[in-house]
Amino acid sequence: DSFGLPAENAAIQHKTHPVKWTIENMEYMRQQLKRLGYSYDWDREYSTCDPEYYKWTQWLFLKLWERGLVYRKEQLVNWCPSCATVLANEQVVNGECERCNTKIKRKNLEQWFFKITDYADRLLDNLDNMPGWPEKVKAMQRNWIGRSEGTVIKFQVLDNQYLECFTTRADTLFGVTYVVLAPEHPLVEKLIKGNLEEEKCRLFIDEVLAQDEIDRLSTEAEKKGVFTGSYAKNPLTGQKVPIWLGNYVVGTYGTGAVMAVPGHDQRDHDFASQYNLPIKHVIFPKDGKIEDGFYEEDGILANSGEFNNLDSQTAREKITEELAKRDLGHFQVNYRLRDWLISRQRYWGAPIPMLYCDTCGVVPVKEEDLPVLLPTDVEFRANGENPLKTSKSFQEAICPKCGGKARRETDTMDTFVDSSWYYLRYAGPSEDNIVDVEEAKYWMNVDQYIGGVEHAILHLMYARFINMVLYDMGISPTEEPFENLFTQGMVLLGGTKMSKSKGNIVDPDDIIKAYGADTCRLFVLFAAPPERDLEWSDEGIEGSYRFINRVWRLVIELAPYIKDVPFKNVGKEGLNKEDLKLQQKLHESIGKVTEDIEVKFQLNTALSSMMELVNELYHYKDQKNLNKELLRQAIDSLLLMLAPYIPHVASELWQIVGNVTDIHQQSWPSFDPELAKADEVEIVLQINVLNDLV
């Protein structure tokens, strides 16, 4: 996954080209992975920055365009001044860029979007049939999609013009006492122009639009507002209510307008109390008592005309029907999910394969002309200008429709587009298609996917969407890409996530030189449960190193006794008490290690069981009359279990004890549950003796 801002920024910082920087670092990391002993099928290695790969990323863009799933429009976007590019909503964390922690700004730009919202229902509904995914991740995706059923209600504001408000509580319509608009709502200009409050409104708008959208939506943020001087007409009561601008309403969520019911919503109640706006109650609980000035639950309607005495659910249906008859409202399903903004104003990404022709308008590049290659004659300027705009040769193109002059799109794609389909490329590479469809039928879907929980609403959502599109096209054989999901924790340094974009990393080469590759592997696997964050610790490295040396000394000492002894699975017959104790611990350990690795993914507790076995072997070796066959079985089994953790040391010791085969080609040690049962169990009891007091 080699495209993206971190690589481009690092290349600029080191005064080199991103291509050179990336390729050199890929080779460096490749060698590190090999030194650490990771067993990958290097014949299936792909790089998203390889033109032969991003050719198919661009092909994917064109296919989405053909299916009406791509569009371009001007929109207020999240802009990172440091990275000099747009960020999707999912890439903004607490109002800051997730990569560099710079405070984001809001900016109007023409951008490209993927219509992920067209797949919102499928993305949501399929979560109910994904038992192999953690409930936490599914809950995060459900919340992000945010499906809600309600009513769009039209409030007349000007001659023949209406404000549309979406609400899940149409039963509260008779309790509306004011309407709140987002400062960026398109009708604001007409509503404030010429009013006494115009100047105050403009100052308020400037203040709010300078703020981050996430901060505005925070439940903890202070709710501020200003009266526009205009009024809206309630579609059922005919009552005019004041229109306010509020910092807590944003233009990209819902309709950008909220009907305020302070008698039945805490946020509206707090706002109304602050600005001395009227509060009206139209729903009551069965006991008729409303505490704290507002009542948010369902109840029985009052002060609502012909809908009095209806329960809330019935009233919502009846009021929606009445609004529809008058053409002043309708039922609608809304989503929190927004379309995927994929435009980036940087160089190091897949160029968007679109052209602009004065005669033909926006025109897609022909498939046979893919890939659209990144140019090399670009300048990386300090002002953050898109480098592709500095390349005249890149921008000049020929329109495939009319043959006239055209201008090439200079935005590149969000790197999450590249990573949304790579698993298919692993499954079946093809020169003529994005994937070999027959190969994909064998491999897909992915049996076990491991990734960070931080990608729950980023990569994992995007990959599901793209795979669904490819499934609809008959290319992916499965609707969902990942059968089982395990979310591992992050590696922390000083309490902060290690990240190449932030530069706070530990170079594995330093650990390898001082302690060996196996020490590094062992520490990472033992320091924390895989689903939790791991705090990097020099003391932990030292501890891992000591354990490996302890295993080494044990096996070297025992090797002369067992080197010429053939391996066999030893039964209970003829074993003394100490033999039986070792045998029981051996089979208990094999059983625990097998379950912890295969079923629970508890790699750290599996290692703890192996450490207990090592302790038992140290105890056993000091006994007289060692059972060499049992000892052989225990040492071989221990090394086989350790091999995935410390492959280099385990392989060396495997040969030292007389084995001539490759340890990594052997079967997993066998486990007998009967032999794992302890004949004696030590139980510690605490007895409280109460003396009679006279």
C-alpha positions in Angstrom: 0.0 0.0 0.0 2.6 2.4 -1.2 0.7 5.5 -2.5 -0.2 8.3 -0.2 0.7 11.4 1.7 3.3 10.0 4.2 5.5 8.8 1.3 5.1 12.0 -0.6 5.8 14.2 2.4 8.8 12.1 3.4 10.2 12.3 -0.2 9.9 16.1 -0.2 11.5 16.3 3.2 14.5 14.3 2.0 14.6 16.2 -1.3 14.0 13.2 -3.5 11.2 12.0 -5.9 8.4 10.0 -4.4 9.0 7.2 -6.9 12.7 6.8 -5.8 11.9 7.2 -2.2 9.1 4.7 -2.2 10.9 2.0 -4.2 14.0 2.2 -2.1 11.9 2.0 1.1 9.9 -0.9 -0.2 13.1 -2.8 -0.8 14.4 -1.9 2.6 11.2 -3.1 4.2 11.2 -6.2 2.1 14.6 -7.2 3.4 13.5 -6.4 6.9 10.5 -8.7 6.6 12.8 -11.5 5.3 15.3 -11.0 8.1 12.5 -11.2 10.6 11.6 -14.6 9.1 8.1 -13.8 7.7 7.0 -16.4 5.2 5.1 -14.7 2.4 4.5 -15.8 -1.1 6.6 -13.2 -2.7 5.4 -14.2 -6.2 2.1 -12.5 -5.2 3.6 -9.2 -4.1 1.8 -6.1 -5.5 2.4 -2.4 -5.1 -0.4 0.1 -5.4 2.1 2.6 -7.0 3.0 0.1 -9.8 1.3 1.3 -13.1 0.3 -2.3 -13.7 -1.7 -2.2 -10.5 -3.1 1.3 -10.6 -4.2 0.7 -14.2 -6.9 -1.4 -12.6 -7.7 1.1 -9.9 -8.4 3.6 -12.7 -10.4 0.9 -14.6 -12.4 0.5 -11.4 -13.1 4.3 -11.4 -14.4 4.1 -15.0 -16.7 1.1 -14.2 -18.2 3.0 -11.2 -18.7 6.0 -13.6 -20.5 3.8 -16.1 -22.8 2.5 -13.3 -23.7 6.0 -12.2 -21.7 5.7 -8.9 -19.3 8.6 -9.5 -20.1 12.3 -9.6 -18.3 15.6 -9.3 -19.7 18.6 -7.4 -18.6 21.7 -5.4 -18.8 21.1 -1.7 -17.5 22.4 1.6 -14.7 20.0 2.4 -12.2 19.3 5.1 -8.9 20.8 4.2 -5.6 20.0 5.9 -3.3 23.1 5.5 -0.3 21.0 6.4 -0.9 18.1 4.0 -2.4 20.6 1.5 -5.2 18.2 0.5 -8.8 17.3 1.2 -9.8 14.7 3.8 -12.8 12.5 3.9 -15.0 12.9 7.0 -13.7 9.6 8.2 -10.1 10.9 8.1 -10.9 13.8 10.5 -10.5 12.9 14.2 -11.6 15.4 16.8 -11.3 18.2 14.2 -7.8 17.3 13.3 -6.1 15.5 10.4 -5.7 11.9 11.4 -2.2 11.8 9.9 -0.5 15.0 11.1 -2.9 16.3 13.8 -3.2 19.7 12.1 -6.5 21.5 12.8 -8.6 21.2 9.6 -10.3 24.0 7.8 -13.5 24.2 5.7 -13.1 25.1 2.1 -15.3 25.0 -1.0 -13.8 22.9 -3.8 -15.0 20.9 -6.8 -14.5 17.2 -5.8 -15.1 13.7 -7.0 -17.3 11.4 -5.0 -18.2 7.6 -5.0 -21.9 7.0 -4.3 -21.4 4.6 -1.4 -24.8 5.8 -0.1 -26.5 3.8 -2.9 -25.2 0.7 -1.0 -26.1 1.9 2.5 -28.9 -0.6 3.0 -26.9 -3.5 1.9 -23.9 -2.5 3.9 -26.1 -2.2 6.9 -28.3 -5.3 6.4 -25.4 -7.6 5.7 -23.9 -6.9 9.1 -26.6 -9.1 10.6 -25.2 -12.1 8.7 -21.5 -11.7 9.5 -21.0 -13.8 12.7 -17.2 -13.9 12.1 -16.9 -10.1 12.7 -16.5 -8.6 16.2 -19.6 -7.0 17.5 -17.7 -3.8 18.3 -16.7 -3.3 14.6 -20.3 -4.1 13.4 -21.7 -1.6 15.9 -19.2 1.1 14.7 -20.3 0.5 11.1 -24.0 0.5 12.0 -23.6 3.8 13.8 -21.6 5.4 10.9 -24.2 4.3 8.4 -26.8 5.7 10.8 -30.1 4.6 9.1 -33.2 6.5 10.4 -36.8 6.5 9.2 -38.7 9.7 9.4 -40.6 12.5 7.6 -39.4 15.4 5.4 -41.6 18.4 6.3 -41.9 21.6 4.2 -42.0 24.9 6.0 -42.9 27.8 3.7 -40.5 30.7 4.2 -40.8 32.9 1.1 -43.2 33.1 -1.8 -43.2 29.6 -3.3 -40.1 28.7 -1.5 -39.8 26.1 1.3 -37.4 24.8 3.9 -37.3 21.1 4.2 -36.7 19.6 7.7 -36.1 15.9 8.3 -37.4 14.5 11.6 -38.0 11.1 13.2 -40.6 12.7 15.4 -43.4 14.0 13.2 -45.6 13.5 16.2 -44.1 16.7 17.7 -44.9 19.0 14.7 -47.5 21.0 16.7 -44.8 21.7 19.3 -42.4 23.5 16.9 -41.7 27.0 18.1 -38.7 27.9 15.9 -36.6 26.6 13.0 -32.8 26.4 13.0 -30.7 26.6 9.8 -27.0 25.7 9.2 -25.1 28.9 8.4 -24.2 27.4 5.0 -27.8 26.6 4.0 -28.5 27.9 0.4 -31.5 29.9 1.5 -29.7 31.8 4.2 -28.6 34.7 1.9 -32.2 35.4 0.8 -33.5 35.1 4.4 -31.1 37.6 5.9 -30.7 40.1 3.1 -32.2 43.5 4.0 -33.2 42.5 7.5 -32.1 44.5 10.6 -30.2 41.4 11.7 -28.2 41.0 8.5 -24.9 42.3 9.7 -25.0 40.3 12.9 -25.9 37.2 10.9 -22.9 37.7 8.5 -20.5 38.0 11.4 -22.0 34.8 12.9 -21.7 32.9 9.6 -18.1 33.8 9.3 -17.4 32.7 12.8 -19.1 29.4 12.5 -17.8 28.4 9.1 -14.2 28.9 10.4 -15.0 26.0 12.9 -14.6 22.3 12.3 -17.8 20.4 11.5 -17.0 17.7 14.1 -16.6 20.4 16.8 -19.9 21.9 15.8 -21.7 18.6 16.2 -20.1 17.8 19.5 -22.7 17.4 22.3 -20.3 19.2 24.6 -19.9 22.3 22.4 -21.7 25.5 23.4 -24.9 26.0 21.3 -24.9 29.5 19.7 -27.4 31.1 17.4 -28.7 34.3 15.9 -32.2 35.3 14.6 -32.4 35.9 10.8 -35.3 38.3 10.9 -37.4 35.8 8.8 -40.1 33.4 9.7 -41.3 30.0 8.6 -44.9 28.8 8.4 -45.9 25.5 10.2 -47.5 23.4 7.4 -50.3 22.1 9.7 -51.0 24.9 12.2 -50.2 27.8 9.8 -48.4 29.5 12.7 -45.3 31.5 11.9 -42.2 30.7 13.8 -38.8 32.5 13.8 -35.9 31.2 11.8 -32.6 31.1 13.5 -29.0 30.2 12.5 -27.3 27.7 14.8 -23.7 26.5 15.0 -24.9 23.0 15.9 -26.7 22.5 12.5 -24.4 21.6 9.5 -25.2 21.7 5.9 -23.9 18.3 5.0 -26.1 16.4 7.5 -29.8 15.9 6.8 -31.3 18.9 5.1 -29.3 21.5 6.9 -32.5 22.6 8.7 -34.0 21.6 12.0 -37.5 22.1 13.3 -37.0 22.9 16.9 -39.3 21.3 19.5 -38.0 22.5 22.9 -40.7 20.8 24.8 -39.5 17.4 23.6 -35.8 17.6 22.9 -33.1 18.5 25.4 -30.8 20.3 22.8 -33.8 22.4 21.6 -34.8 23.0 25.2 -31.4 24.3 26.2 -31.2 26.6 23.1 -34.7 27.9 23.7 -34.0 28.6 27.4 -30.7 30.4 26.5 -32.4 32.7 23.9 -35.8 33.0 25.7 -37.8 31.2 22.9 -41.2 29.8 23.6 -41.6 26.2 24.8 -44.7 24.2 24.0 -45.7 20.7 25.2 -47.7 18.4 22.8 -46.8 14.9 24.1 -47.4 13.7 27.6 -46.5 10.4 29.5 -49.4 8.4 30.8 -49.2 10.0 34.2 -49.4 13.4 32.6 -46.3 14.7 34.4 -43.3 16.4 32.6 -40.2 16.9 34.6 -37.2 19.1 33.7 -39.2 21.1 31.3 -39.1 18.6 28.4 -40.2 15.0 27.7 -38.4 13.1 25.0 -40.1 9.7 25.0 -43.2 8.5 23.1 -46.5 9.3 24.8 -50.0 10.6 24.1 -50.6 13.7 21.9 -52.2 16.9 23.3 -52.5 20.5 21.9 -52.3 18.9 18.4 -55.7 19.5 16.9 -57.3 16.4 15.3 -54.3 14.3 16.4 -55.0 14.7 20.1 -55.1 11.5 22.2 -53.2 9.4 19.6 -50.2 7.5 20.7 -46.9 8.8 19.2 -46.4 5.9 16.7 -49.9 6.3 15.3 -49.6 10.1 15.3 -46.3 9.9 13.3 -48.0 7.8 10.6 -51.2 9.9 10.5 -49.4 13.3 10.4 -47.1 12.0 7.6 -50.1 10.9 5.6 -51.8 14.3 6.1 -48.6 16.2 5.0 -48.3 13.9 1.9 -52.0 14.8 1.0 -51.1 18.5 1.1 -47.8 17.9 -0.8 -46.1 19.4 2.3 -44.1 16.3 3.4 -43.3 12.6 2.8 -41.8 9.6 4.5 -38.1 9.2 4.0 -35.2 7.0 5.0 -32.1 9.1 5.9 -28.5 8.0 6.5 -25.6 9.5 8.5 -23.3 8.0 5.9 -22.1 10.4 3.3 -20.7 9.7 -0.2 -17.1 8.9 -0.3 -15.0 11.9 -1.2 -12.0 10.4 -3.2 -10.3 13.6 -4.6 -6.9 14.4 -3.3 -4.8 17.4 -4.4 -1.5 15.7 -4.2 0.9 13.9 -6.6 1.5 10.5 -5.1 -1.7 8.6 -5.9 -3.6 7.1 -8.9 -4.5 9.9 -11.3 -8.3 10.2 -11.8 -8.9 9.1 -15.5 -11.1 12.0 -16.6 -10.7 14.8 -19.1 -12.3 18.2 -19.6 -13.2 19.3 -23.1 -14.6 22.7 -23.9 -16.9 21.0 -26.5 -17.8 17.7 -24.9 -17.6 18.6 -21.2 -16.4 15.9 -18.8 -15.2 12.9 -20.7 -13.7 9.6 -19.3 -10.4 8.3 -20.6 -10.8 5.2 -22.9 -10.0 1.9 -21.2 -7.4 1.1 -23.9 -5.5 4.3 -22.9 -5.0 3.1 -19.3 -3.0 3.5 -17.2 -2.9 7.3 -17.0 0.7 7.6 -15.8 2.0 10.0 -13.3 4.4 12.4 -14.9 8.0 12.9 -13.7 8.3 16.6 -14.7 6.5 18.0 -11.7 7.5 20.6 -9.1 6.9 20.2 -5.3 6.3 23.7 -4.1 6.3 25.0 -0.6 2.9 26.6 -1.0 1.2 23.2 -1.2 0.0 23.6 -4.8 -1.0 20.4 -6.5 2.2 19.1 -8.2 0.3 17.7 -11.1 -0.7 21.3 -12.0 2.9 22.1 -12.6 3.2 19.5 -15.4 2.2 20.9 -18.8 2.8 17.6 -20.5 0.4 15.8 -18.1 -2.4 18.3 -18.4 -2.5 18.5 -22.2 -4.6 15.8 -23.7 -6.8 14.9 -26.7 -10.6 14.5 -26.2 -11.5 10.9 -27.2 -14.9 12.1 -28.4 -14.2 15.0 -30.7 -10.4 14.8 -31.1 -10.0 18.4 -29.9 -7.9 19.7 -27.1 -8.7 18.6 -23.6 -7.3 19.1 -20.1 -6.6 16.2 -17.8 -7.9 16.0 -14.3 -5.1 16.8 -11.8 -6.7 15.3 -8.7 -5.5 11.9 -7.6 -7.5 9.2 -5.9 -7.7 8.6 -2.1 -5.4 5.8 -1.3 -8.2 3.9 0.3 -9.4 3.2 -3.3 -6.2 1.4 -4.0 -6.6 -0.8 -0.9 -10.3 -1.5 -1.4 -9.7 -4.3 -3.9 -6.1 -5.6 -3.4 -7.2 -8.9 -1.8 -8.8 -9.9 -5.2 -5.5 -9.2 -6.9 -3.8 -11.6 -4.5 -6.4 -14.2 -5.2 -6.0 -14.2 -9.0 -3.9 -11.8 -11.0 -4.7 -11.3 -14.6 -3.4 -9.2 -17.4 -6.8 -8.9 -19.0 -9.0 -8.2 -16.0 -8.9 -6.8 -12.5 -8.9 -10.4 -11.3 -8.9 -13.9 -12.7 -12.5 -14.7 -12.1 -12.0 -18.5 -11.9 -9.2 -18.1 -9.4 -11.3 -15.8 -7.4 -14.0 -18.4 -7.1 -11.5 -20.7 -5.5 -9.9 -18.2 -3.0 -12.7 -15.8 -2.1 -14.0 -14.8 0.3 -11.0 -14.1 2.6 -11.2 -16.7 5.3 -9.4 -14.7 8.0 -8.8 -10.9 7.8 -6.6 -9.2 10.4 -6.5 -5.5 10.7 -6.6 -2.5 13.0 -9.9 -1.5 14.6 -9.1 2.1 13.5 -10.1 1.0 10.0 -13.6 -0.1 11.0 -15.3 2.9 9.2 -12.5 3.5 6.7 -10.8 0.7 4.8 -13.2 -2.1 6.0 -16.3 -0.1 4.9 -14.8 1.0 1.6 -13.6 -2.6 0.8 -17.1 -3.9 1.5 -18.6 -1.3 -0.9 -16.1 -1.9 -3.7 -16.4 -5.7 -3.4 -20.3 -5.4 -3.6 -19.9 -3.4 -6.8 -17.6 -6.0 -8.3 -20.0 -8.7 -7.1 -22.8 -6.9 -9.0 -20.6 -6.9 -12.0 -20.0 -10.6 -11.8 -16.3 -10.3 -11.0 -16.1 -11.0 -7.3 -17.8 -14.3 -6.5 -18.9 -13.2 -3.0 -20.9 -10.2 -1.9 -18.8 -9.7 1.3 -15.0 -9.8 1.0 -14.0 -11.0 4.5 -15.5 -14.0 6.2 -13.8 -13.6 9.6 -12.3 -10.4 11.1 -9.8 -10.1 13.9 -8.8 -6.6 15.0 -5.4 -6.4 16.5 -4.2 -3.6 18.7 -1.6 -0.9 17.8 2.0 -0.7 18.8 2.6 2.3 21.0 5.7 4.2 21.9 5.5 6.5 24.9 1.7 6.1 24.9 1.4 7.2 21.2 0.6 5.0 18.2 3.7 4.2 16.2 3.1 5.6 12.8 5.3 6.1 9.7 3.4 9.3 9.0 4.4 10.7 12.5 7.9 9.3 12.5 7.7 7.8 16.0 8.9 4.3 15.1 11.5 1.7 16.3 13.7 0.3 13.5 13.6 -3.5 13.6 17.2 -3.5 12.3 18.4 -2.1 15.6 16.7 -4.9 17.6 17.9 -7.5 15.1 21.5 -6.4 15.4 21.5 -6.3 19.3 19.2 -9.3 20.1 18.4 -11.2 16.9 15.2 -11.4 14.8 13.6 -14.0 17.1 13.7 -11.7 20.1 11.9 -9.0 18.2 9.2 -11.5 17.1 8.8 -13.0 20.5 8.4 -9.7 22.3 5.7 -8.4 19.9 3.7 -11.7 20.3 4.1 -12.0 24.1 3.9 -8.4 25.3 0.1 -8.0 25.0 -3.0 -9.9 23.9 -3.2 -9.3 20.1 -6.5 -7.4 20.3 -5.0 -4.9 22.7 -2.5 -2.1 22.2 1.2 -3.0 22.9 3.5 -0.5 24.6 7.0 -0.9 23.2 9.4 -1.7 26.1 13.2 -2.1 26.1 12.8 -4.2 29.3 10.3 -6.4 27.5 12.9 -7.0 24.7 15.5 -8.0 27.4 13.0 -10.4 29.0 12.3 -12.1 25.6 16.0 -12.4 25.0 16.5 -14.1 28.3 13.8 -16.6 27.7 15.2 -17.6 24.3 18.6 -18.1 25.9 17.0 -20.2 28.6 15.4 -22.5 26.0 18.8 -22.6 24.2 20.7 -23.7 27.3 18.0 -26.3 28.1 18.1 -28.0 24.7 21.9 -27.8 24.3 22.3 -29.5 27.7 19.8 -32.3 26.9 20.8 -32.8 23.2 23.5 -35.5 24.0 20.9 -37.6 25.8 18.3 -37.6 23.1 20.2 -37.0 19.8 20.1 -40.7 18.8 16.7 -41.5 20.4 13.9 -41.9 17.7 10.7 -39.9 18.2 7.6 -41.7 19.5 4.4 -40.8 21.2 5.0 -42.2 24.7 2.1 -43.9 26.6 1.7 -44.1 30.4 3.1 -47.6 30.8 6.3 -47.9 32.8 6.4 -44.2 33.7 7.3 -43.1 37.2 5.8 -40.2 39.1 8.1 -37.6 37.7 7.7 -38.9 34.2 3.9 -38.7 34.5 4.2 -35.2 35.7 6.2 -34.1 32.7 3.9 -36.1 30.3 0.8 -34.4 31.8 2.3 -30.9 31.5 3.4 -31.7 27.9 0.0 -32.7 26.7 -1.7 -30.0 28.7 0.6 -27.4 27.0 0.0 -28.8 23.5 -3.7 -28.6 24.1 -3.7 -25.0 25.4 -1.2 -23.8 22.8 -3.3 -25.3 20.0 -6.5 -23.8 21.2 -5.0 -20.4 22.0 -3.5 -20.1 18.6 -6.2 -21.7 16.3 -9.4 -20.7 18.2 -8.7 -17.8 20.5 -5.9 -15.9 18.8 -4.3 -15.6 22.2 -0.7 -15.8 21.1 0.6 -14.4 24.4 -1.1 -17.0 26.6 0.0 -19.8 24.2 3.6 -18.7 24.9 2.9 -18.6 28.6 1.9 -22.3 28.4 5.2 -23.0 26.6 7.1 -21.2 29.3 5.4 -23.4 31.9 6.6 -26.5 29.9 10.1 -25.1 29.9 10.0 -24.7 33.6 8.8 -28.3 34.0 11.6 -29.5 31.8 14.2 -27.7 33.9 12.7 -29.4 36.9 12.6 -32.9 35.2 16.2 -32.8 33.9 17.6 -32.8 37.4 15.9 -36.1 38.2 17.7 -39.5 38.1 16.8 -42.1 35.5 15.5 -39.7 32.8 13.1 -41.3 30.3 14.9 -40.4 27.1 11.9 -41.3 24.8 9.6 -39.0 26.8 12.3 -36.3 26.9 12.7 -36.6 23.1 8.9 -36.2 22.6 8.8 -33.2 25.0 11.8 -31.3 23.4 10.6 -32.0 19.8 7.1 -30.9 20.7 8.4 -27.7 22.4 10.5 -26.7 19.4 7.6 -27.4 17.0 5.3 -25.1 19.1 8.0 -22.4 19.4 8.8 -22.5 15.6 6.1 -20.0 14.6 7.4 -17.6 17.3 11.2 -18.0 17.1 11.7 -19.8 13.7 15.5 -19.3 13.5 16.4 -20.5 16.9 13.9 -23.4 16.8 15.2 -24.5 13.4 18.8 -24.5 14.7 17.9 -26.4 17.8 15.9 -28.9 15.8 19.0 -29.8 13.9 21.2 -29.9 17.0 19.0 -32.6 18.6 19.5 -34.8 15.6 16.6 -34.0 13.2 17.6 -33.8 9.6 14.2 -32.5 8.3 13.0 -28.9 8.1 11.1 -28.0 11.3 8.7 -25.8 9.3 7.6 -28.7 7.2 6.6 -30.9 10.1 3.2 -31.8 11.5 2.0 -30.0 14.6 2.5 -32.1 17.8 -0.3 -34.5 18.7 -2.4 -34.0 21.8 -4.0 -36.7 23.9 -6.7 -35.2 26.2 -6.5 -38.2 28.5 -2.8 -37.8 29.1 -3.4 -34.1 29.8 -5.5 -34.9 32.9 -3.6 -34.5 36.2 -3.6 -37.5 38.5 -3.0 -35.2 41.5 -4.2 -31.6 41.9 -2.8 -29.3 44.6 -5.5 -27.2 46.2 -4.7 -24.4 48.6 -7.3 -23.9 51.3 -7.6 -21.1 53.9 -9.5 -22.1 57.1 -10.9 -19.4 59.4 -11.1 -20.7 62.9 -13.5 -18.8 65.2 -12.8 -19.2 68.9 -15.7 -19.0 71.3 -15.5 -15.9 73.3 -16.6 -16.2 76.9 
